[in-house]
Amino acid sequence: MKSNPLIMLAYFLMLNTALFAQKAPVPIQQSDTSAWWKKNNLRVIQTNLPAYEAATLHPDSLLKDLENFSANTLLINAGGIMAFYPSDLDFHYRNPFLKNNNMLADVVRKCHEKGIRVIVRFDFSRVQESIFKAHPDWCYISPKGERIINTDMYVVSINAPYVQEKAFRIIEEVIDKFPIDGIFLNMPGYQVNNPYEGKYHGIDQNDYDKKRFAEYSKGLALPTEENKADPLFQKYLEFKKFTIEDWSHRLNTLIKSKNSKIAICTYMDKYVDIIRHESQSSTVLPYWPYTASDNVGNAVSSYPNHVISNSSIQQISFQSRYNAVEPEEVRIRLYENIANGSGLDISMMGDMRGYEDERNYEVIKEVYAHHKKHEPYFGKYKSVAKIAVIAPGSWPSGPTMQEYRGILLMLKESHIPFDIIEDAQIGNLEAKVKNYRLIILPEITYLSKESLRVLKDAVKQGTNLIATNKTLFDTPETLLDLFGAKIVNNENEGSGNYLQPDNKSIFKRFSKQKMLFWKFNLGLYDFKSADQTLLPVLSKGRPGPPEIIGGHEPTGYFAVGIKNHPKSKAVLLPVNLGRLYYMHGYEEHKNILLDLIDYIYPDANKIIQTNAPARVEVILQKYTKNNGQQNLSAGENGMIMHLVNLTGFSGNTYFSPLPVQQLKFRIQSDFKPSKMFSMVNQRPVNFTWKDGFLEFNLDKLRAFDGIVIDK
């Protein structure tokens, strides 16, 4: 049945006059003991202050800017590397530019008067040279006896007294002096690099680290090399995890004993209230336009009991701090944030007045205002996905990152919904993992015993698997059990080889191709214990000159092996499928994955069916109205389909997106909507609903939109 336009219009008018009405700010009361962050409605602006800006920052102008940008949370410097307030501690270096001793106090007071929360920033990764000279034993020392130094700042050792004792006293002093709402810890944990100079120094050999590791390992010496194959280094990784969690636990105990309403925010998850992530720029091609969807999707699925705040970092790089990234990139990041379940978060180098690059201001204002206006429709989401992609950690890098991103790119462009689960979290999310119909492992080389057990149990219960490249190469018994595969050579350069999509009943997208070129790794595996082999590998043959090309003969190896389990299939592609697509973008390599998904899990394409271009990101979520209450167990109110227009992204530049016309959608819906409307143009959306499918059109998509589908 078609929706009634008159009813829809009346509903829209009601929304405009009631829900979207602007409310006066409510001052924050000292007696408020609520876990305020659980509302998940953050609109953060971070003024990452250089020392010299402390002399010119005016609380009144800062507050005016925060209000103009619809921010509800300020993140501002407090201490660690240097104190931005008059500290009484002799080991806490004071900002020499600080003139107004009441600057931080005034900022906190004025923000609270306008209902704006204040999170203060600490960085305990470095101490000033005067502190180092007094306590050199507090600081990092490399296997070669080197210090990590940035001008007059020295990197510290996490197990030395500065981090283990003095940091707690600094935080306690700030809590006692200022009625803050949260603390943010920058650069926590162990340091091996000088990130500002791009130099690797190695594992910290500080005497305090040596002593504590010996106690933990019952007499072992610290390793000097990061070698995952070395049992000593594996023990060191356990030690790092233990010491970081121990410190975090102690910090949590201190802060919550002082004030339970103070939120703890950092990049880790243990003993933390808000997990912060970062959408950073890159000077290495190809650029990644899905960085916010990637970061937030990973965090919300892997750590469902946390609030996520993914920060869009304004600077291009550490060496280019005074240039901001392109406005359209910021728009994409911010909208991907709220579409996936984060709040909004911008990190700026300094105050907003006299900023060196203000091109992004209008974009920030636009998206922050959009979030404020439609706040009840953000922050309480549940995924509709039946597919999970396993991420190689929360900060992947190198070729493994390329493999992972290539798989995400294939699914994004095909409008196939998926969740992201961090590899280390599989064992902690057993019930969730077993509910997926397909799990994709893009070069996930190591999983814990518990994670492997959960994965195997999921396969027994009906979860299909697709794994690529060197996945689980270090557990040959699992490769044989799950995939019927044995490694012959898992490192084999595939340039010059071809794959043969000869089984046209499976590889239906290759009706006009007989050979598919290859590059990067092409593992040689024995699939005799598998039930099916696909994509025969052809030899390199003769590449030229043209007169003599050819000789590409079957090698006896295959690029795909499939093992049938009683209720599912497990597919292994021991090749760099994702990396090849991420780096070069030939659709033939994407089509390999899509044909295999069609073969083992054809329902993957039923959730969202659309004519939207590949560069329109479609994010479908179930939602519960976010009315400022912290009860996350309330019933669902419907679905929201977020659309992010990436047509302006060229691969190395972000232009304004092209308007996209006449979009058609057919999505699975187990309910008939009572109404639908567009957040952006605030107009009703006509629809039909029949046999569990909802159909509707969108006349025009500009930069982004959110289609609200109410029950």
Disulfide bonds with the S-S distance in Angstrom:
none
